[in-house]
Amino acid sequence: ISKSDIVLYQAGADPHENDRYGGYLSTEQMRLRDEIVFNKTSKLGIPVVWNLAGGYQNPVQKVLDLHINSLNECLKAYNF
């Protein structure tokens, strides 16, 4: 099995259950999604580039909170 040089991760907020265009994952499930991605890439020593995407809730702070959760999982996995 060859090792990837980098992982591109689209960490969208629109799958959240309260998003008007997505709507099937809870906040905890989204946190777990990010934890799995970041822990696996970190463990394998593969750099990950991720971007914040989607999220159509009001107020916008709800979307920002989901993105902050993604950031926190990345920081934990990469020991920052």
ZAMARGU-4260 file (C-alpha; in steps of 0.2 Angstrom, whole numbers, plus 5000, padded with zeros to 4 digits):
<rodrens>
0) 5000/5000/5000 | 5007/5017/4995 | 5007/5031/5007 | 4998/5047/5002 | 5008/5063/5002
5) 4994/5074/5008 | 4975/5072/5013 | 4963/5086/5007 | 4948/5086/5019 | 4932/5096/5016
10) 4926/5099/5033 | 4909/5105/5029 | 4896/5111/5042 | 4881/5109/5031 | 4878/5090/5036
15) 4873/5097/5054 | 4855/5092/5058 | 4850/5110/5060 | 4857/5116/5043 | 4843/5120/5031
20) 4853/5112/5016 | 4860/5097/5025 | 4853/5090/5041 | 4858/5073/5047 | 4873/5073/5059
25) 4872/5079/5077 | 4886/5091/5084 | 4894/5076/5093 | 4893/5065/5077 | 4902/5079/5067
30) 4915/5081/5081 | 4918/5062/5080 | 4919/5063/5061 | 4933/5076/5063 | 4942/5067/5077
35) 4943/5051/5066 | 4950/5060/5051 | 4963/5070/5061 | 4968/5056/5072 | 4970/5044/5057
40) 4980/5056/5047 | 4991/5061/5062 | 4994/5043/5066 | 5000/5039/5049 | 5011/5055/5048
45) 5001/5062/5033 | 4999/5081/5032 | 4981/5086/5031 | 4974/5102/5022 | 4957/5106/5027
50) 4945/5120/5024 | 4929/5126/5032 | 4914/5124/5021 | 4896/5126/5021 | 4885/5129/5036
55) 4869/5139/5034 | 4862/5141/5051 | 4856/5157/5059 | 4864/5165/5069 | 4880/5162/5060
60) 4889/5159/5077 | 4881/5141/5076 | 4891/5138/5061 | 4907/5146/5068 | 4905/5134/5083
65) 4905/5119/5072 | 4920/5125/5063 | 4929/5129/5080 | 4925/5111/5085 | 4934/5105/5069
70) 4949/5116/5073 | 4950/5109/5091 | 4950/5091/5085 | 4964/5095/5073 | 4974/5104/5087
75) 4972/5089/5098 | 4976/5076/5085 | 4992/5085/5080 | 4997/5089/5098 | 4996/5108/5096
</rodrens>
